């Protein structure tokens, strides 16, 4: 009975990922050109190529952690910076995640949202190290010059730092 419930839950999770309107269509179309071959949304956290981890239910790929810390402005793309209220520090640098390029056959990397980081932490990911705070693309609603960070080991702990301070980065890509 338990196995049947788990299989039902897993199949509904996979169906939700496959029916996600924001997920790019496999194989591309004539309007947008070819898209990358995406791995399937897994039933549990699984390691993919090049140190990329695939997250179940969220249908996300997680990059390895950046080799060095950086401030929020270096991590975000121009679009994420503008949406995050970059203020006077906005520039045209593509940002760490956008420059990551294909990794494990996956492209279109971006900085995760605060909610994506919290969800990943709540599912106890096998990503190491989980004790370090990771930048989210989300700015503080109270102070535009600050942004949220999340520790995967304690996702319920609210961390808000100045965008010019340093932190670690892991990028995500939609599967």
C-alpha positions in Angstrom: 0.0 0.0 0.0 2.8 2.4 0.9 4.7 1.6 -2.3 1.5 2.4 -4.3 1.1 5.7 -2.5 4.8 6.6 -3.2 4.4 5.7 -6.9 1.2 7.8 -7.2 2.9 10.8 -5.5 6.0 10.4 -7.7 3.9 10.1 -10.9 1.9 13.2 -10.0 5.1 15.1 -9.3 6.6 14.2 -12.6 3.4 15.1 -14.4 3.4 18.5 -12.7 7.0 19.1 -14.0 6.1 17.9 -17.5 3.0 20.1 -17.6 4.7 23.2 -16.3 3.8 26.1 -18.7 7.1 27.8 -17.9 9.2 24.8 -18.9 10.6 25.0 -22.4 9.3 22.4 -24.8 11.7 19.6 -25.6 13.3 19.7 -29.0 12.5 23.3 -29.7 10.2 24.8 -32.3 10.5 26.7 -35.5 10.0 30.1 -33.8 12.7 29.7 -31.2 15.1 27.3 -32.8 16.5 24.1 -31.2 16.6 23.8 -27.4 18.9 21.7 -25.3 18.0 18.1 -24.4 16.9 18.3 -20.8 17.3 15.5 -18.4 14.1 14.1 -17.0 12.8 15.5 -13.7 14.1 12.9 -11.2 12.1 11.1 -8.4 14.9 11.9 -5.9 17.9 14.1 -5.7 20.4 12.7 -8.3 23.8 13.6 -9.5 24.1 14.5 -13.2 27.2 15.2 -15.2 29.9 17.8 -14.2 28.8 18.0 -10.6 25.2 19.2 -11.5 22.5 17.9 -9.1 18.9 17.4 -10.2 16.2 18.3 -7.7 12.9 16.3 -7.6 9.5 18.1 -7.5 11.0 21.5 -8.4 12.5 20.1 -11.6 15.6 22.2 -11.2 19.3 21.6 -12.0 21.8 22.9 -9.4 25.3 23.9 -10.4 28.3 23.2 -8.3 29.1 26.1 -5.9 31.2 28.9 -7.3 34.9 28.6 -6.6 34.9 32.0 -4.8 32.6 34.3 -3.0 31.2 37.4 -4.7 28.9 40.2 -4.1 25.3 40.1 -5.2 26.0 42.4 -8.2 28.6 40.0 -9.6 26.2 37.1 -9.3 23.0 38.4 -10.9 22.3 39.0 -14.6 21.3 42.5 -15.7 17.6 41.5 -15.8 17.8 40.0 -12.3 19.6 43.1 -11.1 17.0 45.5 -12.5 14.2 43.3 -11.0 16.1 43.3 -7.7 16.4 47.0 -7.5 20.1 47.3 -8.3 20.1 51.0 -8.0 23.3 52.9 -8.8 25.4 49.7 -9.2 23.5 48.3 -12.2 25.8 47.4 -15.1 25.8 45.3 -18.2 27.9 42.5 -16.9 26.2 39.2 -17.7 26.6 37.9 -14.1 28.1 34.7 -12.8 25.2 32.4 -13.5 24.6 33.7 -17.0 28.3 33.3 -17.8 28.4 29.7 -16.5 27.6 28.4 -19.9 26.7 24.8 -20.6 27.4 22.5 -17.7 26.4 18.9 -17.7 24.7 19.6 -21.0 22.5 22.2 -19.4 22.5 25.9 -20.2 20.3 29.0 -19.2 21.7 29.2 -15.6 20.3 31.8 -13.3 20.5 32.9 -9.7 17.9 31.0 -7.6 15.0 32.8 -5.9 14.8 32.8 -2.1 11.9 30.3 -2.3 13.9 27.9 -4.5 16.7 28.0 -2.0 14.4 27.4 0.9 12.6 24.6 -0.9 15.9 22.9 -1.7 17.1 23.2 1.9 13.8 21.8 3.2 14.2 18.7 1.0 17.7 18.0 2.6 19.8 18.2 -0.6 23.0 16.2 -0.9 24.8 19.5 -2.0 27.9 20.2 0.0 28.6 22.4 1.9 25.1 23.2 3.2 26.3 25.5 6.0 27.3 28.4 3.8 24.8 31.1 2.9 23.9 31.3 -0.8 22.8 34.5 -2.6 19.2 34.6 -3.9 18.1 36.9 -6.6 15.5 38.4 -4.3 16.1 41.9 -2.8 14.8 42.9 0.6 11.4 44.6 0.3 12.4 47.0 3.1 15.9 48.1 2.0 16.7 47.9 -1.7 20.4 47.8 -1.1 20.0 44.4 0.7 19.3 40.9 -0.6 18.3 37.6 0.8 20.7 34.7 1.4 19.7 31.2 2.5 21.7 28.5 4.2 20.5 25.1 2.9 21.1 23.6 6.3 18.8 26.1 8.0 16.4 27.4 5.3 14.0 28.8 7.8 16.6 31.3 9.1 16.2 34.7 7.5 19.4 36.3 6.3 19.5 39.7 4.6 22.8 41.2 3.7 24.0 44.3 1.9 24.4 43.5 -1.8 28.0 44.7 -1.7 28.9 42.1 0.9 30.2 38.7 -0.3 28.5 35.4 -0.4 28.5 32.0 -2.1 26.6 31.2 -5.3 24.9 28.2 -6.8 23.0 28.6 -10.0 19.9 26.8 -11.1 18.3 26.0 -14.4 14.8 24.8 -15.2 14.6 21.2 -16.4 
